Amino acid sequence: MPSLSPYNFRTKSVIAIGLVLFLFFSCKEDSPVALSYPDTHLSVEKIELSGADRLNSSVRLSWYGTDRDGLVVAYEFSTDEVNWSRTTQRDSVFKFSIEAGQDSTDIDFYVRAIDNDDLIDQTPAYLSIPLKNSPPSVTFEEESFPGDTSFGVVTFRWSYDDPDGVSTVTNAYLRINEGTWYEIDRSVPMISLRTSNSKSLGQVDADVFYRTTLSKEDLAIDGWNNNGENVFYLKVVDLAGTESILDTSSAVFNKRQTSDLLLINGQPGNVNEEYRKLISKVYPKGFDAIDFAENGGENQPVFWNPTFSLLTELYDKLIFNTDQSLFANRLTSQSALLLEFAAPVMQNFTDGGGKSFVTTSFPAGFDPIDIRGAFPVDSLSGTSGQAVIETDSSIYPMDGSYPNLQPQNLVLGVDPFIPTIDAKPFYKGQLKSFGAWKGNDVVGAIREENGKTKQVFFSVELYRFNKDPQQLLMLFDRILNTEFNW
């Protein structure tokens, strides 16, 4: 066998390499290698559903892509093969819309992969999605309702939803008892209803107030039962005309207004009864009363504004007896004195020409900053220890025409105060010091407007000062029938 010389080997190797390079460059110049397009696949190729078994408008879809000569870097999806949306995700939840008036529809869905050479799948994956309209839902927020009794005003919050998207809900309606359905603003989550004729018995209309505004809407809803039970109903309607199932509130008994004077009781039942008896004797026109302390404060407004605001607008005079007890709002769990909850409303009531008479006491170390505008208390007066009023002492008026009042028993923890600049002292106390207490002796102040009394405030619980009941009656008679008679 002939041997292969080094020379011949090298010569043949050079020739072979040259031939390969020639073929390679000839191919690149004259016949370029074609790049491959990516392929796209949906995880579900067909949905066999019809009639009532169709999907609702919220649908989760997933897909993937492959590319023989590269990587899939993105996707585009479309419902018309004209408008495309780009994504790098391989799944998503889509909210498809159903045209108004239609109960069902079929959605065309296309998705196509894009590779690292910016090549796009020429045959997008396709899926026909059968959809049906889902009924909306509506709900009263029961925690926002008053207890089982209301006093001319009911405030509540409500909400609605729709599996097809809340934007598909087009109308909301409210009905009282067996009255007429009325359309309400579906964008407002809080509504107040107030009897349009608070002193009538039986069926009357109710005015509508949205959010915390005190300006009524141009809408009156019939069916309200004055001095009787009221049940409220809600429904919503979507684009397809589908109605929600009705939501029904608990029954609320509404007390009608009988007087221009409202007594707000904020103490234990036996104390409240003392004030009711006292006022009954001196105010022959009668009065309405609300017990805000009963059953842990069940009758207190969940929303002091607007509920309490709309209620106080019905009255000319308010009497508020309370003490240092704290109450918790059952919706917010906020804890405060009744006067702290009521202060913003009482400020508006007084500014609007209302007359108020308050008798209260405060907890030790109380800072009246949150009630200063509503009531004539700039600050509480006194150092450590406490002030007391003994049974042989009294609270006495700055004006000698009012009676001196003595307590039946020793009164501990008296709360003298410094009046606000717009108020003037009305009553002072013959105080004794218990411990190292020193301070002011004012226990009552009044605010006036054009020489007329619009607010009377005592920082002592007046029912305790009934050693001579006739003297206490004289005070209430003078305030309610003389000072507030304008």
C-alpha positions in Angstrom: 0.0 0.0 0.0 1.5 3.3 -1.0 2.4 5.6 1.9 0.8 9.1 2.4 3.6 11.5 2.5 3.4 14.6 4.8 3.5 16.8 1.7 0.6 15.0 0.1 -1.4 15.0 3.4 -1.0 18.7 3.9 -1.9 19.5 0.3 -5.0 17.5 0.4 -6.1 19.0 3.7 -5.7 22.5 2.4 -7.8 21.7 -0.7 -10.6 20.1 1.5 -10.8 23.1 3.8 -10.9 25.5 0.9 -13.7 23.6 -0.6 -15.8 23.7 2.6 -15.2 27.5 2.9 -16.2 28.0 -0.7 -19.4 26.1 -0.3 -20.3 27.9 3.0 -19.8 31.4 1.7 -21.5 30.5 -1.6 -24.5 29.3 0.4 -24.7 32.5 2.6 -24.5 34.8 -0.4 -26.8 33.0 -2.8 -29.2 30.8 -0.7 -29.7 32.2 2.9 -31.0 29.7 5.5 -34.7 30.6 6.5 -35.5 31.2 10.1 -38.6 29.4 11.6 -41.7 31.1 13.0 -42.8 30.2 16.5 -45.9 28.2 17.2 -48.6 29.0 19.8 -50.9 26.7 21.7 -53.8 27.3 24.1 -54.1 25.0 27.1 -57.8 24.5 26.1 -58.6 24.0 22.5 -62.4 23.9 22.7 -65.1 24.7 25.3 -68.2 22.5 24.9 -70.7 24.6 26.9 -74.1 26.0 25.9 -77.3 27.3 27.4 -77.2 27.9 31.1 -73.9 26.1 31.4 -71.9 28.9 29.7 -69.1 30.7 31.5 -69.5 34.0 33.1 -67.6 37.0 31.8 -64.6 36.4 34.0 -62.4 33.7 32.3 -58.9 32.4 33.1 -56.9 31.4 30.0 -53.4 30.1 29.6 -51.1 29.5 26.6 -47.6 28.6 25.6 -45.3 28.9 22.6 -42.5 26.9 21.0 -39.7 27.9 18.6 -37.4 25.5 16.8 -34.5 27.9 16.3 -34.8 30.3 19.2 -36.8 31.4 22.2 -40.3 32.7 22.7 -40.0 36.1 24.4 -43.6 37.5 24.3 -47.2 37.0 23.2 -50.0 39.1 21.8 -53.7 38.4 22.2 -56.8 39.8 20.5 -60.5 39.3 20.1 -60.7 40.6 16.5 -57.2 39.8 15.0 -56.9 43.6 14.4 -56.1 45.1 17.7 -53.4 43.2 19.6 -52.2 43.5 23.2 -48.7 42.5 24.1 -47.7 40.5 27.3 -44.9 38.4 28.6 -47.3 36.3 30.8 -48.6 32.9 29.8 -51.9 33.2 31.6 -54.4 35.8 32.7 -58.0 36.4 33.9 -60.0 38.2 31.3 -63.2 40.2 32.0 -65.2 40.1 28.8 -68.2 42.3 28.3 -71.6 41.3 27.0 -73.5 43.8 25.0 -76.4 45.6 26.6 -79.7 43.7 26.3 -78.0 40.3 25.5 -78.1 37.4 27.8 -75.3 35.4 26.2 -72.6 35.8 23.5 -69.5 34.0 22.0 -66.1 35.7 22.3 -63.3 35.0 19.7 -59.9 34.8 21.4 -56.6 34.7 19.6 -53.1 34.5 20.9 -49.8 34.4 19.0 -46.2 34.0 20.1 -43.2 36.2 19.3 -39.7 34.9 19.3 -36.3 36.5 19.9 -35.9 37.4 16.2 -39.2 39.3 16.4 -41.0 36.7 14.3 -44.7 36.4 15.0 -46.7 33.2 14.7 -48.6 33.5 11.4 -51.3 31.1 12.6 -52.5 32.3 16.0 -54.1 29.9 18.4 -57.8 30.4 18.6 -60.6 29.7 21.1 -64.3 30.4 21.0 -65.5 31.3 24.5 -69.2 30.9 25.2 -70.4 33.4 27.8 -73.6 34.0 29.7 -74.7 37.1 31.7 -74.5 36.7 35.5 -77.1 38.3 37.7 -75.8 41.1 39.9 -76.2 41.2 43.7 -77.0 43.9 46.3 -76.6 44.0 50.0 -77.6 46.2 53.0 -74.9 46.7 55.5 -77.0 45.6 58.5 -74.4 46.9 61.0 -75.1 50.4 59.7 -78.8 50.3 60.5 -80.2 51.8 63.6 -81.5 49.5 66.3 -85.1 48.3 66.2 -86.3 51.9 66.7 -85.7 55.1 64.7 -86.7 58.7 65.4 -87.7 60.1 62.0 -84.4 59.3 60.3 -82.8 56.0 59.0 -79.3 56.0 57.7 -77.7 52.9 56.1 -74.8 51.8 53.9 -75.2 49.4 51.0 -73.2 47.8 48.2 -73.6 45.8 45.0 -71.5 43.5 42.9 -71.6 41.6 39.6 -69.4 38.6 38.5 -69.3 40.3 35.1 -67.8 43.5 36.7 -69.5 46.2 38.7 -69.4 48.5 35.7 -72.1 46.3 34.1 -74.6 47.3 36.9 -76.7 50.2 35.4 -79.4 51.0 37.9 -80.2 50.7 41.6 -83.7 50.9 43.2 -85.1 51.4 46.7 -88.5 50.6 48.1 -90.1 51.3 51.5 -92.6 48.7 52.7 -95.2 48.2 49.9 -94.4 51.5 48.2 -93.1 52.3 44.8 -89.6 51.4 43.5 -87.5 54.5 43.1 -84.2 54.7 41.3 -81.3 55.9 43.5 -77.7 56.9 42.7 -75.8 53.6 42.5 -72.5 55.4 43.1 -73.5 56.6 46.6 -72.8 53.9 49.3 -74.7 55.8 52.1 -78.2 57.0 52.2 -80.4 58.7 54.8 -84.2 58.8 54.7 -86.2 61.2 56.8 -89.9 61.5 57.1 -91.1 64.4 55.1 -93.9 65.0 57.6 -92.5 64.0 61.0 -95.7 64.8 63.0 -98.2 62.9 60.8 -99.5 59.4 61.6 -99.4 56.6 59.1 -98.2 56.6 55.5 -96.0 59.6 54.4 -93.2 60.2 52.0 -89.5 60.1 52.9 -86.9 62.6 51.7 -83.6 61.2 50.5 -80.1 62.5 51.6 -76.9 61.2 50.1 -73.6 60.7 52.1 -73.3 63.3 54.9 -75.0 66.2 53.0 -78.0 67.8 54.7 -79.4 69.0 51.4 -82.2 66.7 50.3 -82.3 65.2 46.9 -85.1 66.1 44.4 -86.7 62.7 45.3 -89.4 61.7 47.8 -90.1 58.0 48.3 -93.6 56.9 49.3 -94.5 54.1 51.7 -92.9 55.4 54.9 -94.9 54.5 58.0 -94.9 57.1 60.7 -95.3 55.6 64.2 -95.1 52.1 62.7 -92.7 49.5 61.3 -90.7 50.1 58.2 -88.9 47.5 56.0 -86.5 48.6 53.2 -85.8 46.8 50.0 -83.0 47.1 47.5 -82.4 45.7 44.0 -80.0 46.4 41.1 -80.2 45.8 37.4 -77.3 45.1 34.9 -76.7 45.8 31.2 -78.7 42.7 30.1 -81.7 43.8 32.1 -81.2 41.1 34.7 -82.3 42.0 38.2 -80.6 41.0 41.4 -82.4 39.1 44.2 -84.0 41.6 46.5 -82.2 42.4 49.8 -84.5 43.1 52.7 -83.7 45.0 55.8 -84.8 44.2 59.3 -88.0 46.0 60.5 -87.4 49.4 62.1 -90.1 51.0 64.2 -90.2 54.8 63.6 -91.5 57.1 66.3 -93.2 60.2 65.1 -92.4 63.7 66.3 -94.9 65.2 68.8 -93.2 68.3 70.1 -90.6 71.1 69.4 -88.5 69.8 72.4 -86.3 66.7 72.3 -84.8 65.2 75.4 -81.7 63.1 74.9 -81.2 60.8 77.8 -77.6 59.5 78.3 -77.7 58.1 81.8 -79.0 55.0 83.7 -82.8 54.4 83.5 -83.6 55.7 87.0 -81.7 59.0 86.3 -83.4 59.4 82.9 -86.7 59.0 84.6 -86.0 61.8 87.0 -85.4 64.2 84.1 -88.5 63.0 82.3 -90.7 63.6 85.3 -89.2 67.0 85.9 -89.7 68.2 82.4 -93.2 66.9 82.2 -94.1 69.1 85.1 -92.8 72.4 83.6 -93.3 71.9 79.9 -97.0 71.5 79.2 -96.5 71.2 75.4 -94.9 67.8 76.0 -91.6 66.5 74.6 -90.0 63.7 72.7 -87.3 61.6 74.3 -84.5 59.3 73.1 -82.5 57.1 75.4 -78.9 56.9 74.1 -77.7 54.9 77.1 -80.2 52.1 77.1 -78.9 48.6 76.2 -75.3 49.8 75.9 -76.2 52.6 73.6 -78.2 50.6 71.0 -80.2 53.7 70.0 -77.2 55.9 69.5 -76.7 56.8 65.8 -74.1 54.8 64.0 -73.5 57.9 61.9 -73.9 60.9 64.2 -73.6 63.0 61.0 -75.9 62.8 59.1 -78.4 60.9 61.3 -78.3 63.0 64.4 -78.0 66.2 62.3 -81.1 65.4 60.3 -83.0 64.5 63.5 -82.0 67.7 65.4 -83.2 69.8 62.4 -86.7 68.8 63.3 -86.6 70.4 66.8 -86.2 73.9 68.2 -85.0 72.9 71.6 -82.7 70.1 73.0 -82.1 68.9 76.5 -79.1 66.6 76.9 -78.5 64.9 80.2 -75.4 62.7 80.3 -72.4 61.9 82.5 -68.8 60.6 82.3 -69.7 57.2 80.9 -67.9 56.1 77.7 -69.7 54.4 74.9 -68.4 52.5 71.8 -69.7 53.1 68.3 -70.9 49.6 67.2 -69.7 50.1 63.7 -66.3 51.8 64.2 -65.6 50.6 67.8 -64.5 54.2 68.6 -65.0 54.9 72.3 -66.0 58.4 73.6 -68.3 60.5 75.8 -71.7 61.1 74.3 -70.9 64.8 74.2 -67.8 64.1 72.1 -69.8 62.1 69.6 -72.5 64.7 69.5 -70.3 67.8 69.5 -70.1 68.5 65.7 -73.8 68.2 65.4 -74.6 70.3 68.4 -72.3 73.0 67.0 -74.3 73.1 63.8 -77.6 73.0 65.8 -76.6 76.0 67.8 -75.2 77.9 64.9 -78.5 77.3 63.0 -80.6 79.0 65.7 -81.3 75.9 67.9 -81.4 76.2 71.7 -79.7 73.6 73.9 -79.6 72.8 77.6 -76.9 70.4 78.8 -76.2 68.9 82.2 -73.3 66.5 82.5 -70.1 65.5 84.3 -66.6 64.6 83.1 -64.1 61.9 83.9 -60.9 62.8 85.8 -58.3 64.5 83.6 -60.7 65.1 80.7 -59.5 67.5 78.0 -62.5 69.3 76.5 -60.6 70.2 73.3 -63.0 68.2 71.1 -66.2 69.8 72.5 -64.9 73.4 73.0 -66.7 74.9 70.0 -70.0 73.0 70.6 -70.1 73.8 74.3 -68.9 76.8 76.3 -66.1 74.9 78.0 -62.6 76.2 77.4 -60.9 73.9 80.0 -61.6 72.2 83.2 -60.3 73.9 86.3 -58.4 72.5 89.3 -55.2 70.9 90.5 -54.8 67.4 92.0 -57.4 66.1 94.3 -61.1 67.0 93.7 -63.7 69.5 94.5 -66.8 68.5 96.4 -70.2 70.1 97.2 -71.5 69.2 100.7 -75.2 68.8 101.6 -75.2 72.2 103.4 -73.7 73.9 100.3 -75.1 74.8 97.0 -74.6 76.0 93.4 -75.8 79.5 93.0 -76.6 81.8 90.1 -74.7 84.9 89.0 -78.2 86.4 88.4 -80.2 86.5 91.6 -83.4 85.7 89.8 -82.5 82.1 89.5 -82.7 79.6 92.4 -79.9 78.3 94.6 -79.7 74.5 94.3 -78.6 72.2 97.1 -77.8 68.4 96.7 -79.5 65.7 98.6 -76.2 64.0 99.2 -72.5 64.8 99.0 -71.4 65.4 95.4 -67.9 64.2 94.8 -65.7 65.0 91.8 -67.3 68.3 90.8 -66.0 69.6 87.5 -65.7 73.4 87.6 -64.5 74.9 84.3 -63.3 78.1 82.6 -65.9 79.3 80.1 -65.0 80.0 76.4 -64.5 83.6 75.5 -68.0 83.8 73.9 -69.7 82.6 77.0 -70.4 84.0 80.4 -70.6 82.4 83.9 -74.1 81.4 84.9 -73.7 79.4 88.1 -70.9 78.9 90.6 -70.4 76.3 93.3 -69.7 76.5 97.0 -66.8 74.1 96.6 -64.8 72.3 99.3 -61.4 70.9 98.6 -60.8 67.2 98.9 -57.0 66.7 98.9 -54.9 69.5 97.4 -57.6 70.7 94.9 -57.6 74.4 94.0 -59.4 76.0 91.0 -62.2 78.0 89.5 -65.7 77.7 90.9 -67.8 78.1 87.7 -70.2 75.1 87.1 -72.6 76.7 84.6 -72.3 79.0 81.6 -74.5 80.4 78.9 -74.1 81.6 75.4 -76.3 84.4 74.0 -77.1 85.9 70.6 -78.4 89.4 70.4 -79.2 89.3 74.1 -81.1 86.0 73.8 -80.0 82.8 75.5 -79.2 80.0 73.0 -77.2 77.6 75.1 -77.1 76.7 78.8 -74.4 74.4 80.0 -73.9 72.8 83.5 -70.8 70.7 84.4 -72.8 69.1 87.3 -75.6 66.5 87.0 -78.5 68.7 88.0 -80.8 65.8 89.2 -78.5 65.5 92.2 -79.4 69.1 93.3 -83.0 68.4 94.3 -82.9 68.9 98.0 -85.7 71.3 97.3 -87.4 69.9 94.3 -89.3 73.1 93.7 -86.1 75.0 93.2 -84.9 72.6 90.5 -88.3 72.8 88.8 -88.0 76.6 88.8 -84.6 76.4 87.0 -86.0 74.2 84.3 -89.2 76.2 83.9 -87.2 79.4 83.6 -84.8 78.1 81.0 -87.4 76.2 78.8 -90.3 78.6 79.0 -88.6 82.0 79.3 -85.0 82.0 78.1 -85.7 79.6 75.2 -89.0 81.3 74.3 -87.9 83.2 71.2 
